[in-house]
Amino acid sequence: MRTEIRNTKGEIIFESDKPLESAYLDESDLTDAMLENASLAGVCWCGTILRNANLKNADLYWAILFTSDLRDANLENAGLQGADLKEVNLRGANLRNANLGLDNLGGSTQLEGADLRDADVTNTNFNGARYDGRTKFPDKFDPKKKKMIFRETA
């Protein structure tokens, strides 16, 4: 099975003989990647650059995106339940109607140290998501009203 990721210009920016969800993409540059409707449950893409990526309607259930760069990414309607988003840069990202709530086993989406400044969080589900003192939120965002869980970090 040949897997390709194209950018907004239609250029191939990644290709593999493995399915996308098992491809090794840690620290890869996938700027402008077109991944709308992609099934990416459980991917482990630590430190991956996904700036301006289109992940609209993507399934990122239990995805590990630790320290990734998702600035200005489109994550509208994306499923991110139980995802590891610790220290992820989500500045300016579109998170409208995204689900960052609890996974099917009651596990939390992890946002400790994440940067959500200037992100569009209209109708985003944050119920049960964890954050800490390093997490940065959009102006006037109240994590307690969104039923998020504060976690003290060492």
C-alpha positions in Angstrom: 0.0 0.0 0.0 1.5 3.3 -1.1 0.9 6.3 1.2 1.4 9.9 0.1 0.9 13.2 1.8 0.5 16.2 -0.4 0.7 19.9 0.4 -1.7 22.6 -0.7 0.2 22.9 -4.0 -0.4 19.2 -4.7 3.3 18.4 -4.2 4.2 15.1 -2.5 5.9 15.9 0.8 5.9 12.4 2.2 5.6 8.9 0.8 5.9 5.5 2.3 5.0 1.8 1.7 3.4 1.7 5.2 -0.1 2.9 6.1 -0.1 6.5 7.2 -1.1 5.7 10.8 2.1 3.5 11.2 4.5 5.7 9.3 7.4 7.1 11.2 7.1 10.9 11.1 8.7 12.1 14.3 10.3 15.5 13.7 9.2 15.5 10.0 8.2 18.7 8.2 4.6 18.4 7.0 3.9 22.1 6.6 0.7 22.7 4.6 -0.1 18.9 4.6 -3.5 18.0 3.3 -4.9 15.4 5.8 -8.6 16.3 5.8 -10.7 13.3 6.9 -7.5 11.3 7.6 -7.6 8.3 10.0 -4.7 8.9 12.3 -5.8 7.3 15.5 -2.8 6.4 17.7 -0.2 8.0 15.4 3.1 8.8 17.2 4.4 12.0 15.5 6.5 13.7 18.2 8.0 17.0 17.2 6.4 16.9 13.8 5.8 20.2 12.0 2.2 20.5 10.9 2.0 24.2 10.4 -1.0 25.3 8.3 -1.9 21.6 7.9 -5.5 20.8 7.0 -6.6 18.2 9.5 -10.3 19.0 9.3 -12.5 16.1 10.4 -9.3 14.0 11.1 -9.4 11.1 13.6 -6.5 11.8 16.0 -7.9 9.6 18.8 -5.0 8.7 21.2 -2.5 10.4 18.9 0.9 11.3 20.4 1.9 14.7 19.1 4.1 15.7 22.0 6.1 19.0 21.2 4.6 19.2 17.6 4.0 22.5 15.8 0.4 22.9 14.7 0.4 26.6 14.4 -2.4 27.8 12.2 -3.5 24.2 11.5 -7.1 23.5 10.6 -8.4 21.0 13.2 -12.1 21.8 12.8 -14.3 18.9 13.8 -11.2 16.8 14.6 -11.4 14.0 17.1 -8.5 14.4 19.6 -9.9 12.5 22.6 -7.1 11.1 24.8 -4.4 12.7 22.6 -1.0 13.6 24.0 -0.7 17.3 23.1 1.8 18.2 25.8 3.9 21.2 24.8 2.2 21.4 21.4 2.1 24.8 19.7 -1.6 25.3 18.6 -1.3 29.1 18.2 -3.8 30.4 15.7 -5.2 26.9 15.1 -8.8 26.3 14.1 -10.2 24.0 16.8 -13.9 24.9 16.0 -16.1 21.9 17.1 -13.1 19.7 17.8 -13.3 17.1 20.5 -10.5 17.2 23.1 -12.7 15.6 25.7 -12.4 12.3 27.5 -11.6 9.1 25.5 -13.8 6.0 25.6 -12.0 4.8 28.7 -12.3 8.1 30.6 -8.7 9.1 29.8 -7.9 12.8 29.4 -6.5 14.7 26.5 -3.2 16.1 27.8 -2.6 19.8 27.2 0.1 20.4 29.8 2.4 23.2 28.5 0.4 23.6 25.2 0.1 27.0 23.6 -3.5 27.7 22.5 -3.2 31.5 22.2 -5.2 33.0 19.3 -6.7 29.6 18.6 -10.4 29.5 17.6 -12.0 27.3 20.3 -15.6 28.0 19.3 -17.7 25.0 20.5 -14.6 22.9 21.2 -15.1 20.1 23.8 -12.4 20.4 26.5 -14.4 18.3 29.1 -11.8 16.5 31.2 -8.8 17.7 29.3 -5.7 18.3 31.6 -3.7 21.5 31.7 -1.0 22.9 34.0 0.4 26.3 34.9 2.4 26.4 31.6 -0.6 26.0 29.4 -1.4 29.2 27.5 -5.0 29.9 26.5 -6.8 32.3 24.2 -7.9 35.6 25.8 -10.9 35.4 28.2 -10.7 31.5 28.1 -11.7 30.0 31.4 -10.5 26.3 31.7 -12.7 25.7 34.7 -15.9 26.7 32.8 -14.8 24.2 30.1 -14.5 21.5 32.8 -10.8 21.1 32.3 -8.7 19.5 35.0 -5.7 21.3 36.5 -2.7 19.1 37.0 0.2 20.4 39.1 3.6 19.7 37.4 6.9 19.3 39.2 
